[in-house]
């Protein structure tokens, strides 16, 4: 990112400046690709939790496992249980903010569809689960491997990316509407808040300013 001076010869006046995004920002993400080993470990933990809910809760556990797969990445400030353990996080790219439950549901929809096929009555459910696991799961894994940012199809739908949590540490509260111009509620921003120095109220006035104000 850099500043460029904009000149208007038709209407001369004070100089204006425009922000020129860098090459990575034009692509839509300033974050590097997260380690695939960390993502694999996190996914194994999350699937283990979902399987545990299924086993422990029976028929109700099927619904609990499906909801967990869908919403897991919005549970702990853009982290599922597995992502929390392995130190990675989901980021919403247009606003540079942590992923919410809505983002998690969109990006994990292909994976939840695989689990949904597995809930069909046997033997149809077993066949549908295996076929969808090979087709959908294979397509998502291949996209993650080939994409320069590690985004799979679900990430493109939700406009999200999995990043190292250390890269986006120290988040501050912001408004998605202010960041992206969309009518959406407040989010946790992952961009640093610039400091503009002391406010005008607390600035020390010079003796000349004090005398001028006394007049």
Backbone torsions as a table, in degrees:
resi	resn	phi	psi	omega
1	UNK	NA	138.1	178.4
2	UNK	-148.8	162.9	178.4
3	UNK	-97.6	136.6	178.3
4	UNK	-124.9	136.4	-179.8
5	UNK	-81.7	132.5	-179.4
6	UNK	-109.0	121.4	-179.5
7	UNK	-106.7	136.3	177.3
8	UNK	-122.7	98.9	-176.9
9	UNK	-70.6	-27.0	-179.9
10	UNK	-68.4	-34.7	-179.5
11	UNK	-128.7	83.1	-179.6
12	UNK	-64.5	146.8	-179.6
13	UNK	177.2	-160.5	178.9
14	UNK	-60.5	144.7	-179.6
15	UNK	-65.5	145.3	176.9
16	UNK	-114.1	150.6	-176.4
17	UNK	-124.8	145.5	179.3
18	UNK	-128.5	141.6	179.1
19	UNK	-85.2	123.9	177.2
20	UNK	-102.2	116.0	-179.4
21	UNK	-68.0	152.2	177.2
22	UNK	-76.1	175.2	-176.9
23	UNK	-62.5	-37.6	-179.5
24	UNK	-74.0	-32.2	179.4
25	UNK	-70.4	-30.7	176.6
26	UNK	-66.5	-29.6	177.3
27	UNK	-73.0	-16.3	178.1
28	UNK	106.9	-1.7	-179.7
29	UNK	-150.7	129.7	173.4
30	UNK	-93.9	3.3	-173.5
31	UNK	-97.8	143.3	176.6
32	UNK	-74.8	164.9	179.0
33	UNK	-70.2	132.1	179.4
34	UNK	-74.3	156.6	-179.8
35	UNK	-62.9	130.9	178.9
36	UNK	-69.8	-27.6	176.7
37	UNK	-66.1	-41.7	178.2
38	UNK	-66.0	-40.7	179.1
39	UNK	-66.0	-38.7	178.1
40	UNK	-64.6	-44.9	178.4
41	UNK	-61.7	-41.8	179.1
42	UNK	-64.4	-40.0	179.6
43	UNK	-66.0	-38.3	178.3
44	UNK	-63.1	-41.9	178.3
45	UNK	-62.9	-45.8	-179.0
46	UNK	-64.0	-42.0	178.1
47	UNK	-66.6	-32.7	176.5
48	UNK	-66.1	-39.8	177.2
49	UNK	-64.7	-43.1	178.9
50	UNK	-63.0	-41.8	178.3
51	UNK	-64.3	-38.7	177.9
52	UNK	-63.6	-40.1	176.4
53	UNK	-62.7	-40.2	179.2
54	UNK	-62.7	-45.4	-176.9
55	UNK	-69.6	-42.6	-173.9
56	UNK	-76.0	-33.7	-173.1
57	UNK	-104.3	-0.2	176.7
58	UNK	66.7	-133.0	-178.0
59	UNK	-63.4	-37.4	176.0
60	UNK	-65.6	-30.7	179.9
61	UNK	-64.1	-27.2	176.6
62	UNK	-61.5	-46.4	178.5
63	UNK	-67.4	-40.0	179.3
64	UNK	-63.4	-40.7	178.7
65	UNK	-65.5	-40.6	179.4
66	UNK	-64.3	-44.5	178.5
67	UNK	-65.4	-36.4	178.6
68	UNK	-64.5	-44.4	179.0
69	UNK	-60.6	-39.5	-178.3
70	UNK	-70.0	-45.6	-168.4
71	UNK	-103.8	2.2	-171.7
72	UNK	-59.2	-38.3	-174.1
73	UNK	-74.4	-4.4	175.9
74	UNK	-110.5	11.4	-174.8
75	UNK	-74.8	-48.3	-172.5
76	UNK	-122.6	73.2	178.2
77	UNK	51.4	58.7	178.5
78	UNK	79.9	13.5	-178.3
79	UNK	-130.1	135.7	166.8
80	UNK	-83.1	-179.1	178.1
81	UNK	-62.4	-44.1	179.5
82	UNK	-65.4	-42.3	179.3
83	UNK	-66.4	-33.0	176.1
84	UNK	-64.4	-41.8	-179.3
85	UNK	-65.6	-40.5	-174.4
86	UNK	-97.6	4.3	171.2
87	UNK	71.7	38.1	175.1
88	UNK	-125.0	167.1	-171.5
89	UNK	-152.4	151.6	176.0
90	UNK	-93.1	132.1	-179.0
91	UNK	-121.0	136.1	173.0
92	UNK	-86.9	112.3	-168.6
93	UNK	-67.3	-42.5	-177.7
94	UNK	-58.9	-30.9	-178.7
95	UNK	-110.5	-0.2	-177.3
96	UNK	52.6	43.9	-176.7
97	UNK	-126.9	163.5	-177.0
98	UNK	-68.6	151.0	-178.9
99	UNK	-68.3	144.2	176.9
100	UNK	-109.9	-179.5	-178.3
101	UNK	-61.2	-36.6	179.0
102	UNK	-63.5	-45.2	178.2
103	UNK	-62.4	-41.0	179.6
104	UNK	-62.4	-43.2	-178.7
105	UNK	-63.8	-38.0	-179.0
106	UNK	-70.8	-46.6	-175.3
107	UNK	-71.3	-25.6	-178.4
108	UNK	-99.1	6.4	-179.7
109	UNK	-58.5	-42.9	178.2
110	UNK	-61.5	-37.2	179.7
111	UNK	-71.4	-38.3	177.6
112	UNK	-66.6	-31.1	178.3
113	UNK	-65.0	-36.3	176.7
114	UNK	-62.5	-45.3	178.4
115	UNK	-64.5	-35.3	-179.9
116	UNK	-65.8	-39.3	175.7
117	UNK	-62.1	-34.6	179.5
118	UNK	-69.2	-15.7	179.8
119	UNK	-85.1	-5.8	177.9
120	UNK	-66.5	154.5	-179.7
121	UNK	-60.0	142.0	176.8
122	UNK	-70.0	153.8	-0.7
123	UNK	-85.7	-0.9	-178.1
124	UNK	-62.4	-37.6	-178.5
125	UNK	-63.4	-40.2	-179.9
126	UNK	-65.6	-43.7	-179.7
127	UNK	-65.8	-45.7	-179.6
128	UNK	-63.2	-37.9	179.7
129	UNK	-65.0	-46.2	-177.9
130	UNK	-66.1	-41.5	180.0
131	UNK	-65.3	-46.2	-179.8
132	UNK	-67.3	-32.2	177.6
133	UNK	-64.3	-41.6	-180.0
134	UNK	-70.9	-45.5	-174.2
135	UNK	-76.4	-60.1	-176.5
136	UNK	-71.0	-46.9	179.9
137	UNK	-63.2	-40.8	178.0
138	UNK	-64.8	-40.6	179.2
139	UNK	-64.7	-40.2	179.3
140	UNK	-67.3	-41.9	178.6
141	UNK	-64.9	-41.8	-179.5
142	UNK	-64.7	-40.6	178.2
143	UNK	-64.4	-38.5	178.7
144	UNK	-64.2	-39.2	-179.5
145	UNK	-69.9	-40.4	-172.9
146	UNK	-86.4	-27.4	-176.2
147	UNK	-70.3	134.8	-178.5
148	UNK	-64.5	-22.7	178.0
149	UNK	-104.4	2.1	-179.5
150	UNK	74.8	23.3	-179.3
151	UNK	-88.4	129.3	172.4
152	UNK	-95.4	-176.2	-175.1
153	UNK	-60.4	-41.7	178.6
154	UNK	-61.1	-35.1	177.2
155	UNK	-66.7	-38.2	178.0
156	UNK	-65.8	-37.8	177.2
157	UNK	-64.2	-44.3	-175.9
158	UNK	-89.6	-5.6	-176.4
159	UNK	57.7	49.5	-178.7
160	UNK	-122.9	167.7	175.7
161	UNK	-148.8	142.4	174.0
162	UNK	-89.3	125.0	-176.1
163	UNK	-129.9	165.0	173.7
164	UNK	-68.1	131.0	-176.7
165	UNK	-63.0	-26.7	179.5
166	UNK	-68.6	-24.8	-179.4
167	UNK	-69.5	-32.6	-175.7
168	UNK	-113.6	27.9	179.8
169	UNK	-71.2	154.4	177.4
170	UNK	77.4	46.4	-178.6
171	UNK	-75.5	157.6	177.3
172	UNK	-129.9	157.7	-177.0
173	UNK	-73.0	133.8	178.8
174	UNK	-144.6	179.1	-178.9
175	UNK	-115.0	125.0	-179.5
176	UNK	-64.3	-32.2	179.5
177	UNK	-63.0	-41.0	179.3
178	UNK	-70.8	-31.3	-176.6
179	UNK	-79.5	-37.7	-173.6
180	UNK	-122.1	-4.4	179.1
181	UNK	75.8	18.2	-179.1
182	UNK	-106.0	150.8	-178.6
183	UNK	-82.7	72.2	-178.6
184	UNK	-129.5	154.2	-176.2
185	UNK	-71.7	-176.6	-175.7
186	UNK	-69.1	148.5	178.4
187	UNK	-132.5	173.4	171.7
188	UNK	-92.7	116.4	-175.3
189	UNK	-84.5	144.5	178.2
190	UNK	-104.9	13.8	176.2
191	UNK	-100.6	143.1	179.6
192	UNK	-68.4	140.6	177.6
193	UNK	-86.4	119.9	-178.2
194	UNK	-67.3	147.4	177.8
195	UNK	-104.4	124.7	-175.5
196	UNK	-102.7	17.2	179.0
197	UNK	84.1	-175.7	-178.1
198	UNK	-65.4	148.4	179.8
199	UNK	-71.6	164.8	-178.1
200	UNK	-62.7	-27.7	-179.0
201	UNK	-68.3	-32.8	-175.2
202	UNK	-102.2	1.7	178.2
203	UNK	-72.6	144.5	178.7
204	UNK	-80.6	126.1	179.7
205	UNK	-80.3	145.3	176.5
206	UNK	-76.5	158.1	179.3
207	UNK	-57.1	-34.9	179.2
208	UNK	-63.9	-39.7	179.4
209	UNK	-67.9	-36.2	179.8
210	UNK	-66.7	-43.4	180.0
211	UNK	-65.1	-42.0	179.7
212	UNK	-62.7	-38.7	179.9
213	UNK	-70.1	-33.2	179.0
214	UNK	-65.8	-29.1	176.5
215	UNK	-69.2	NA	NA
